Amino acid sequence: MNHLMKKVFALAGALILTLALTAPAWAAAPEEAHPAGEQTEESSLGLKAVAAGIAIGIAAAGGAVGMGLATAKSAEGIARQPEAEGKIRTTLMLGLVFIETAIIYALLVVILIIFVL
């Protein structure tokens, strides 16, 4: 139960930090009033920046957790069966490459959000 509470507090802290860092983008008000439903170029850019930051943050955090768990489990497996070290290491490297590829795809999506949309 104590371990679960630590995870909940860490997640809540990360959420609060994300909201605190994106507050300036939400606080910027346009200088003149615009009709309802019409967005200015500045507000659109701010929303893109917030979306890009949240997307790459989630992808990087998920990848980091996945890589950490994979590395821990592979070290545990090598400690239990030292004779299988080569196969475990190969499988670990292949898994890490796939995780890193998913993070790079997220980066490409963020770049598309910023420059294309």
ABEGO torsion letter per residue (X at the ends): XAAAAAAAAAAAAAAAAAAAAAAAAAABBBABBBBBGBBBAAAAAAAAAAAAAAAAAAAAAAAAAAAAAAAAAAAAAAAABAAAAAAAAAAAAAAAAAAAAAAAAAAAAAAAAAAAX
